[in-house]
Amino acid sequence: MTDIKILTEADLRGLVKLDLDAIDCVEQAFAALASGDVVMPPILSMAIAPFNGEVDVKTAFVPGIDSFAIKISPGFFDNPKIGLPSTSGLMVLFSARTGMLEALLLDNGYLTDVRTAAAGAVAARYLSRADATTACILGAGCQGQMQLKALCLVRPIEKATIWARDPEKAATTAVQLTADLGIEVTAAADVATAVSSADVIVTTTPAAHPILKAEWLRPGQHITAMGSDQDHKNELDPACFSKADLYVPDRLSQTRMLGELRSAIAAGVVEAGADFAELGMIVAGKASGRPSDDAITIADLTGTGIQDTAIATFASKRALAVNAGTDFSN
């Protein structure tokens, strides 16, 4: 007989916040990925085109971590039209020693939201200017909001703009973020002006065609692109790669297939076999980060299974420490 911990979304929201602890957890995961000892298979991805949906399955085994997670993450992007969230899912935690089921984390995508925002903060921590004070977020959904909150934890952001295809949603989000963060957040009427005036730009949309043009970029900026995680998505104009002084993938093999790098290769801007140091290499001190204050840098984040194992085990340890959740004997 084995005991299985069941944690609901409410349990997990109480245990795990988007804070410096979560950011450090994800940063350590990136560093571990640079060791070469992590086992992280390619993403299993299935499109459900008739309903504008997709399902991704991610996992990773990390030596030194007692458990590993398998995450099942659906994204159905028409759901808001019928009053449902666009993302959901759960994580399943197993013993790395015996393979026995340890916990079900019924987070409905919450932990994915946290670890994704934390990854954006890690990218900003290593690639943006330390004195960055202005931000532009493209996308007014949950992840857009969380990316700004995470960015404010690692950089002295004083002012931000939000742009979305739906101006009313951008305006509502800006009001909410102003109240939450205590900084000036405004809805951007003109995306070009918003981008060109920001020190840090984060793209958080499921766009299939570029929403950020290279001509808007200026020296000293950092761009984190995290919306493209499928082979039909593309947020950055491929010419952005020509203007960038440094391009950093979270996992090179993934960004070649799913990320902004895929589009740049397809456009002939980047050679198919071009090699780039991953974010984990920079975090681990094995590769150089931002080359200068005037550099333009791009982080291409497609999401990695090691982030899911890291945040799931982080949540599980917190649950065990306070005896949260429900124990089920199987």
C-alpha positions in Angstrom: 0.0 0.0 0.0 1.3 3.4 -0.9 0.2 6.9 0.2 -0.5 9.4 -2.5 -0.8 13.1 -1.9 -3.6 14.9 -3.7 -3.3 18.6 -4.0 -6.0 20.8 -5.5 -5.5 24.1 -7.2 -6.6 25.9 -4.0 -4.0 24.0 -2.0 -1.3 24.8 -4.5 -2.2 28.5 -4.7 -1.8 28.6 -1.0 1.6 26.8 -1.0 3.3 28.4 -4.1 3.4 32.0 -5.0 5.1 33.9 -7.8 7.9 35.1 -5.6 11.7 35.1 -5.4 11.7 31.5 -4.0 9.8 30.3 -7.1 12.2 32.2 -9.4 15.2 30.8 -7.6 13.7 27.3 -7.9 13.4 27.7 -11.7 16.8 29.3 -12.0 18.4 26.3 -10.3 16.6 24.1 -12.8 18.1 26.0 -15.7 21.6 25.6 -14.1 21.0 21.8 -13.7 20.0 21.6 -17.3 23.5 22.9 -18.2 25.1 20.0 -16.4 24.3 17.5 -19.1 23.1 14.9 -16.7 19.4 15.7 -17.0 17.2 13.4 -19.0 14.6 15.5 -20.8 12.8 13.9 -23.8 11.2 16.0 -26.5 7.8 17.5 -25.9 4.9 15.3 -26.8 2.5 17.6 -28.6 -0.9 16.9 -30.1 -3.0 19.5 -32.0 -6.8 19.3 -31.8 -7.4 21.7 -34.7 -11.2 21.5 -34.9 -11.5 23.1 -31.5 -8.4 25.4 -31.7 -6.7 23.2 -29.1 -3.5 21.5 -28.3 -2.1 19.2 -25.6 1.5 19.1 -24.5 3.2 16.6 -22.3 6.5 17.5 -20.7 8.8 15.7 -18.2 12.4 15.5 -17.0 14.5 13.4 -14.6 17.1 15.5 -12.7 19.8 13.7 -10.8 19.7 14.8 -7.1 15.9 15.4 -7.1 14.1 12.5 -5.5 11.0 12.8 -7.7 10.1 13.6 -11.3 7.0 15.1 -12.8 5.0 14.4 -15.9 2.8 17.4 -16.9 -0.2 17.2 -19.1 -1.1 20.7 -20.3 -4.1 21.3 -22.6 -4.6 24.7 -24.2 -7.9 25.4 -25.9 -7.8 29.0 -27.1 -11.5 29.5 -27.9 -12.5 28.6 -24.3 -12.8 32.2 -23.0 -15.7 32.6 -25.5 -17.7 30.0 -23.5 -16.5 31.2 -20.1 -13.7 28.7 -19.6 -10.0 29.3 -19.1 -7.8 28.7 -22.1 -5.4 26.5 -20.2 -5.8 23.7 -17.7 -4.0 20.4 -16.8 -2.2 18.7 -14.0 1.1 17.3 -12.9 1.8 13.8 -11.7 4.7 13.2 -9.4 6.6 9.9 -9.2 9.5 8.6 -7.1 12.7 8.8 -9.1 14.0 5.8 -7.2 11.0 3.4 -7.5 8.7 4.9 -10.1 5.8 4.8 -7.6 3.2 7.5 -7.8 3.7 10.1 -5.0 1.3 12.9 -5.7 -1.4 14.3 -8.0 -1.1 18.1 -8.4 -4.5 19.2 -9.8 -3.3 22.7 -10.5 -5.4 23.5 -13.6 -2.2 25.1 -15.1 -1.4 27.3 -12.1 2.0 25.8 -11.5 2.8 26.1 -15.2 1.8 29.8 -15.1 4.1 30.3 -12.1 7.1 28.5 -13.6 6.7 30.2 -16.9 6.6 33.6 -15.4 9.6 32.7 -13.2 11.5 31.6 -16.3 10.9 35.0 -17.7 12.3 36.6 -14.6 15.4 34.4 -14.8 15.9 35.5 -18.4 15.6 39.1 -17.4 17.9 38.6 -14.4 20.7 37.5 -16.7 20.0 39.2 -20.0 18.4 42.6 -19.4 20.2 45.7 -18.1 20.3 45.9 -14.3 19.0 49.4 -14.4 15.9 48.6 -16.6 13.0 50.7 -15.4 10.4 50.4 -18.2 8.6 47.4 -19.6 6.3 46.6 -22.5 4.1 43.5 -22.3 2.5 42.2 -25.5 -0.6 40.3 -24.4 -3.1 41.1 -21.7 -3.9 37.5 -20.5 -2.9 35.7 -17.4 0.7 35.2 -18.5 1.2 38.7 -19.6 0.2 39.9 -16.1 2.4 37.3 -14.4 5.4 38.1 -16.6 5.2 41.8 -15.5 4.8 40.8 -11.8 7.8 38.5 -12.1 9.9 41.1 -13.9 9.2 43.6 -11.1 10.8 41.1 -8.6 14.1 41.2 -10.4 14.3 44.6 -12.0 13.5 48.1 -10.7 10.5 48.6 -13.1 8.8 52.0 -12.6 6.5 52.1 -15.6 5.0 49.6 -18.0 2.7 49.5 -21.0 0.3 46.6 -22.0 -0.7 46.0 -25.5 -3.4 43.6 -26.7 -5.4 43.1 -29.8 -8.4 43.8 -27.6 -7.9 47.4 -26.4 -10.6 47.1 -23.7 -8.9 44.1 -22.2 -5.5 45.9 -22.2 -7.1 48.9 -20.4 -8.7 46.6 -17.8 -5.5 44.7 -17.3 -3.5 47.9 -16.9 -5.8 49.2 -14.2 -5.5 45.9 -12.3 -1.7 45.8 -12.6 -1.4 49.4 -11.4 -3.3 48.4 -8.3 -1.4 45.2 -7.8 2.1 46.5 -8.4 1.9 50.1 -7.3 3.6 51.3 -10.5 2.2 53.2 -13.5 0.8 50.7 -16.0 -1.0 52.0 -19.0 -2.7 50.4 -22.1 -0.7 51.1 -25.2 -2.6 52.6 -28.1 0.3 52.3 -30.5 2.4 49.1 -30.2 5.4 50.5 -32.1 5.8 53.4 -29.6 5.3 51.1 -26.6 8.0 48.7 -27.8 10.5 51.3 -28.8 10.3 53.1 -25.4 10.7 50.0 -23.2 13.9 48.6 -21.7 12.3 45.1 -21.4 9.7 43.7 -23.8 7.9 40.4 -23.1 5.7 38.8 -25.8 3.0 36.5 -24.3 0.5 35.7 -27.1 -0.4 32.7 -29.2 0.2 34.7 -32.4 0.8 32.8 -35.6 2.2 35.9 -37.3 4.7 38.4 -36.0 3.5 41.1 -33.7 6.9 42.7 -32.9 8.8 44.3 -35.7 12.6 44.6 -35.9 12.3 48.3 -36.9 10.9 49.1 -33.5 13.9 47.9 -31.6 16.7 50.1 -30.2 20.0 49.5 -28.5 19.9 48.4 -24.8 16.7 46.4 -25.0 16.0 42.9 -23.9 13.2 40.8 -25.4 11.7 37.7 -23.9 9.5 35.8 -26.3 7.5 33.1 -24.6 4.4 32.7 -26.7 5.8 30.5 -29.4 5.8 26.9 -28.2 4.3 25.2 -31.3 5.5 25.0 -34.9 2.8 27.3 -36.2 3.3 30.2 -33.7 5.5 33.2 -34.3 5.6 36.5 -32.3 8.9 38.1 -33.5 9.6 39.4 -36.9 12.5 37.2 -38.0 14.6 40.3 -38.8 14.8 40.8 -35.0 17.5 38.2 -35.1 19.6 40.3 -37.4 19.4 43.3 -35.0 20.1 41.2 -31.9 23.6 41.0 -30.4 22.7 37.9 -28.4 20.1 35.2 -28.9 19.5 32.8 -26.0 17.2 29.7 -26.2 15.9 27.8 -23.2 16.5 24.5 -25.1 18.1 24.8 -28.5 16.6 21.6 -29.9 13.1 22.9 -28.9 13.5 26.5 -30.2 14.7 25.1 -33.6 11.4 23.2 -33.9 8.9 25.3 -31.9 10.3 28.7 -30.9 11.1 32.0 -32.6 14.3 30.4 -33.9 12.2 28.1 -36.1 10.7 31.1 -37.9 14.1 32.8 -38.2 15.6 29.7 -39.8 12.6 29.3 -42.1 13.0 32.9 -43.2 16.7 32.4 -44.0 17.8 34.9 -41.3 19.6 32.2 -39.2 21.4 29.1 -40.5 19.7 25.9 -39.6 22.8 24.5 -37.9 23.7 27.7 -36.0 24.7 27.0 -32.4 23.7 29.1 -29.4 24.4 28.8 -25.7 21.3 28.0 -23.7 20.0 30.1 -20.8 21.1 27.3 -18.4 24.7 27.7 -19.6 24.6 31.4 -18.8 23.0 30.8 -15.4 25.7 28.2 -14.6 28.5 30.5 -15.6 29.5 28.3 -18.6 28.6 31.0 -21.2 28.5 34.8 -21.3 25.3 36.7 -20.9 24.5 40.3 -21.9 27.6 41.6 -23.8 27.0 45.3 -23.1 24.5 47.9 -22.0 23.9 48.9 -25.6 23.3 45.3 -26.8 19.9 44.0 -27.9 19.2 40.5 -26.4 16.5 38.0 -27.1 15.5 35.1 -24.9 13.4 32.4 -26.7 11.4 30.4 -24.0 9.5 27.4 -25.2 9.1 25.8 -21.8 11.0 22.8 -20.5 10.2 19.7 -18.7 12.8 20.4 -16.1 10.9 23.5 -15.0 7.9 21.3 -14.4 9.8 18.8 -12.3 11.4 21.6 -10.4 8.1 23.5 -9.5 6.2 20.2 -8.8 8.8 19.0 -6.4 9.0 22.5 -4.8 5.2 22.4 -4.3 5.3 18.8 -2.9 8.0 19.6 -0.3 6.0 22.6 0.9 2.8 20.5 1.1 4.6 17.8 3.1 6.1 20.4 5.5 2.7 21.7 6.5 0.7 18.5 5.9 -1.4 20.2 3.2 -3.7 18.3 0.7 -5.4 15.0 1.0 -3.7 11.7 1.6 -5.1 8.7 -0.4 -4.0 5.2 0.3 -3.8 3.0 -2.8 
